[in-house]
Amino acid sequence: MPRRKSYSAGLAGLSLAWTVPQVMTLRLAKIARGGKRGTAESQLMVSEKIAAAIEAQSIMARSLLMGQPEKGANAVTKLYARKVAANRRRLSKG
């Protein structure tokens, strides 16, 4: 699948504002149904958040060492926007 063009941190922020509530709704509905799928979703959610936080921390540390914290903040915003969009696609399938 071809990679999409990079977009600005501002657009990534707007994307987050739109998709985060959708992901929360889809995810909470899946968890509320319970069972193995609900439990698996809860575990996946926690592991994804930990992995994303580690990746974001690494990005920010590198950008601070280079004296460019704004680039790190932009990169982290884009990182979270991509991850949230991927979760929305996955959760929307079923």
C-alpha positions as CSV (number, residue, x, y, z in Angstrom):
1,M,0.0,0.0,0.0
2,P,1.5,3.4,-1.0
3,R,2.5,5.6,1.9
4,R,0.4,8.8,2.3
5,K,2.0,12.2,2.1
6,S,3.1,13.7,5.3
7,Y,0.7,16.2,6.7
8,S,1.1,19.1,9.2
9,A,1.0,18.8,12.9
10,G,-2.0,21.1,12.8
11,L,-3.9,18.8,10.6
12,A,-2.8,15.9,12.7
13,G,-4.3,17.7,15.8
14,L,-7.6,18.2,14.0
15,S,-7.6,14.5,13.0
16,L,-7.0,13.6,16.7
17,A,-9.9,15.9,17.8
18,W,-12.2,14.1,15.4
19,T,-11.1,10.5,15.7
20,V,-10.3,10.2,19.4
21,P,-14.0,10.3,20.4
22,Q,-14.9,7.8,17.7
23,V,-12.2,5.4,19.0
24,M,-13.2,5.8,22.6
25,T,-16.8,5.0,21.7
26,L,-16.0,2.0,19.6
27,R,-13.5,0.7,22.1
28,L,-15.7,1.2,25.2
29,A,-18.6,-0.6,23.4
30,K,-16.3,-3.5,22.7
31,I,-15.1,-3.7,26.2
32,A,-18.6,-3.3,27.6
33,R,-19.8,-6.4,25.7
34,G,-17.2,-8.3,27.8
35,G,-16.1,-11.8,27.1
36,K,-12.7,-12.7,25.6
37,R,-12.9,-10.0,22.9
38,G,-13.5,-7.3,25.6
39,T,-10.7,-8.5,27.7
40,A,-8.4,-8.7,24.7
41,E,-9.3,-5.2,23.7
42,S,-8.5,-3.9,27.2
43,Q,-5.1,-5.6,27.2
44,L,-4.4,-4.3,23.7
45,M,-5.4,-0.8,24.7
46,V,-3.0,-0.7,27.6
47,S,-0.1,-2.3,25.7
48,E,-0.6,0.2,22.8
49,K,-0.6,3.1,25.1
50,I,2.6,2.0,26.8
51,A,4.3,1.4,23.4
52,A,3.2,4.8,22.1
53,A,4.3,6.6,25.2
54,I,7.8,5.0,24.9
55,E,8.0,6.0,21.3
56,A,6.8,9.5,22.0
57,Q,9.4,9.9,24.8
58,S,12.1,8.7,22.5
59,I,11.1,11.2,19.8
60,M,11.0,14.1,22.3
61,A,14.3,13.2,23.8
62,R,16.0,13.2,20.4
63,S,14.5,16.5,19.4
64,L,15.5,18.1,22.7
65,L,19.1,16.9,22.3
66,M,19.1,18.5,18.8
67,G,17.7,21.7,20.3
68,Q,14.5,21.4,18.2
69,P,11.6,20.7,20.7
70,E,9.0,22.0,18.3
71,K,9.9,19.3,15.7
72,G,9.5,16.7,18.4
73,A,6.1,18.0,19.4
74,N,5.0,18.0,15.8
75,A,6.3,14.4,15.3
76,V,4.6,13.2,18.4
77,T,1.3,14.7,17.4
78,K,1.6,13.1,14.0
79,L,2.6,9.8,15.7
80,Y,-0.6,9.8,17.8
81,A,-2.8,10.8,14.9
82,R,-1.5,7.8,12.9
83,K,-2.0,5.4,15.8
84,V,-5.5,6.7,16.6
85,A,-6.5,6.5,12.9
86,A,-5.3,2.9,12.7
87,N,-7.3,2.0,15.8
88,R,-10.4,3.6,14.3
89,R,-10.0,1.5,11.1
90,R,-9.5,-1.7,13.1
91,L,-12.4,-1.1,15.5
92,S,-14.8,-0.1,12.7
93,K,-14.3,-3.4,11.0
94,G,-16.2,-5.3,13.7
